Amino acid sequence: MNVRRSYAIVLRIFYLMRGSFTRVFPLFAWAAIDIVLWGFITRYLDTIQSTFNFVSTLLGAVLLWDFFTRAMFGISTSFFEDVWSRNFLNIFATPLRLSEYLTGLVAASMVTSFFGLVIMLALAALVFGLWIFSYGVLVVVIVLGLFLFGIAFGIFAIGIVLRLGPAAEWFIWPMPAVLAPIAAVFYPVAALPVWLQVFARLLPASYLFEALRAIIAGRVVPMDQIWIGCALAAVYVVLASWFFRQMYLHAVRTGLVARYSAETVS
Amino acid sequence: MESASSPSYKASTNSVETIPALVVRDLRKNYGTTIAVDGISFDVKQNEIVGLLGPNGAGKTTTINMMLGVLEPTAGSITINGIDLARHRSQALEHTNFAAVYAPLPGNLTVAENLRIFGLLYGVPNLSERIEEMIETFDLQKFRNTKCGVLSSGEQTRSGLAKALLNKPPLLLLDEPTASLDPSAARYIRETIVAFVHKSSVGVLWTSHNMYEVTDVCGRVLFLSKGKILLEGDPNKLPALHGKSSLEELFVTVAREPLTLEASTLEVPSA
C-alpha cells in the first residue's frame, strides 16, 4: 500500500474541484434544497399537532440520508471523472494498485461528503433549530455507519459501471431513491409489507435509522441495531471491494480497460 | 512525409550486458476463438529502440496493452527490467511508461497538474524538479497552466511524452507517438526521445506507420502480421533481404501478402 499513490487520486479530485463551480455546487446544493423543503414541511407539521417531533425525526432522517447519498456519489463521481476524461488507460497502466485507487476514492468521498454534511448541519441548525448531534455521541456512530454504507454502495455502483460500460452511469444516479423506500429512512421497518421487510433487514441503513428514531424519541437506545448496522456496512465495504476487484479483473481479461479509452476515441 | 535522407539519429545498439528492458516469451492473447497475438517472443535491450510494425489489426496495440498490464495475456510471460509483470504488476509497472495517441492526458487538468498526479502515481523522486525538467525539455513552459484539453495535437503529444519520460522508465512504450504531428514537430519529438534513450539507457518499443521514421530511429524492427512476428531485423537491411526497395514496400507486402514472406523467411537467413 503506497499512500502517495492514493494521495494522487485525492489530489486529482482536489484539482478538479478547485475553481470549478459546477463541481463544488452539487456537493451541497441539492442537499440544501432538501433541507429547506423538508424543514418547512416538518415545521408546518409540528404546528398542527404536538405529539410527534417532525422536525427532529423527519428532517434528521433527510439530513442523514442525504449524507449517505453524498458519500455514495463521492465515490462514483470521482470514478466517473476518469470515465469522462477517458483516463482509464493512463491510470490503470501506472503502478497504482486497486486498493490504493479505492482508498483514494474513499478519502476523496470523505472530504466531499463531510463538506456537504457541514453545510446541511449548519442550515438545519440555523434555520430550523435542529442540531442533530445534541442527541448524543451515538448519532456520530450512526453517521459513520451511514458513511460506510455509502462507501460500500458507491464501490458496488462503480463496479457495475466498469462491467457494463460508461452508459451504465444512468443506473447509478437514481440508486439512493430506489433504496430509500426499503431503507426505513422515514418510517419503521414494521411499516413495510413482510416480504419487503426481508430486504430492509439486509440494509445497514434500516438498522441505523431505527436507532436514530429511538434516540430522537427518547426511547431506550437499541445498541444492537447500531452495531448490526455498522457491522453490516463494514461487511458490505469488503464485499463491494471484492465485487469491484472481480469486475476489474474481468475488464483486464477482456480488454475492456484498454478499450474504455481507445474505442471511444476511434 | 519526411525525406528518407533526413539526418539519422538512431540510438546506439552497443548496449552493455545488462538486464533487458523487456523480455516477452510465447505471448498469446485469444478473444474466444480469435487469436489476436499468437505466441510471440522478443527482447528489447537497454539503449535500444525496437520498432513494432504491422498493418492495422496485426496485434501491435494488443501487445502493448499486455505490457502495460491493462490486458491479461492468455499465455506467455512479460518481464520488465527483470520483474515478472504477472506476479509483480505494480513493481514492474514502476519501470515502464507509455505514450499513445489514443490515450491523451486528461483534458480537464493543466499540464503541470497532470504531471504532478502521474509523478505521484509513478513514485518519481524530487517530483517538482523533474516536472520543471520535463516542461523545459518538451518546451511546455507556456502551457504549464493550460488545460490539456485545449492544447493542439502537437502540444498534447508533447505533454503525453513529458508524462511518459517523467519517471525515467527503463522501458518506454510508444504507440504511434508522432501520429497527427507535422514533419517538423515529429522530428523534434524523435530527437528528444532519442536523446533521452542515449542519456538514460532506456529500451523503447515504438509502433509507427511512418516507415521513414522507423528507418531513422529504430535499430531493429519486428513485423507483426496476424498476431505473429513475421520478420525481424535491421530496418535498413531487411527490405533488400526480401527483395524490396524500401521498408514501406516491405510493409505493404506484409500487409497484403504475408504468406509470400512466410515462405521467403524460410529461405533467407535471419537478418
Contacts between the chains, C-beta under 8 A, distances in Angstrom:
chain1	res1	chain2	res2	distance
A	2	B	123	7.0
A	4	B	120	5.3
A	4	B	123	6.5
A	5	B	120	6.5
A	5	B	121	5.4
A	5	B	123	7.5
A	7	B	120	6.3
A	8	B	117	5.1
A	8	B	118	7.8
A	8	B	120	3.6
A	8	B	121	4.9
A	11	B	116	7.1
A	11	B	117	6.2
A	11	B	120	6.9
A	12	B	109	7.2
A	12	B	117	5.1
A	15	B	109	5.6
A	15	B	110	8.0
A	15	B	113	4.7
A	15	B	117	7.5
A	16	B	108	6.2
A	16	B	109	7.1
A	81	B	108	7.6
A	82	B	106	8.0
A	84	B	108	8.0
A	85	B	106	3.8
A	85	B	107	6.2
A	85	B	108	5.5
A	86	B	103	7.5
A	86	B	104	7.7
A	86	B	106	7.7
A	87	B	106	4.9
A	88	B	70	7.9
A	89	B	68	7.4
A	89	B	70	6.1
A	89	B	100	7.3
A	89	B	102	7.7
A	89	B	103	4.3
A	90	B	103	5.4
A	90	B	105	6.8
A	90	B	106	7.4
A	90	B	118	7.3
A	90	B	163	7.8
A	91	B	121	7.4
A	92	B	69	7.4
A	92	B	70	5.2
A	93	B	68	3.9
A	93	B	69	6.3
A	93	B	70	5.5
A	93	B	93	6.8
A	93	B	98	6.2
A	94	B	93	6.3
A	94	B	118	6.8
A	94	B	121	4.1
A	94	B	122	6.0
A	95	B	89	7.9
A	95	B	90	4.4
A	95	B	91	7.2
A	95	B	93	4.4
A	95	B	94	4.6
A	95	B	121	6.8
A	95	B	122	6.5
A	95	B	123	6.8
A	96	B	90	7.6
A	96	B	121	5.4
A	97	B	90	5.4
A	249	B	72	7.8
A	252	B	69	7.7
A	252	B	70	6.3
A	252	B	71	6.4
A	252	B	72	5.0
A	253	B	72	4.7
A	254	B	31	7.7
A	255	B	31	7.3
A	255	B	62	7.5
A	255	B	65	6.8
A	255	B	70	7.9
A	255	B	71	5.0
A	257	B	70	4.5
A	257	B	71	7.3
A	258	B	61	7.7
A	258	B	65	4.4
A	258	B	68	7.8
A	258	B	70	4.7
A	258	B	71	5.4
A	261	B	102	6.1
A	261	B	103	5.2
A	262	B	61	7.0
A	262	B	102	4.6
A	262	B	103	7.4
A	265	B	102	4.6
A	266	B	102	6.7
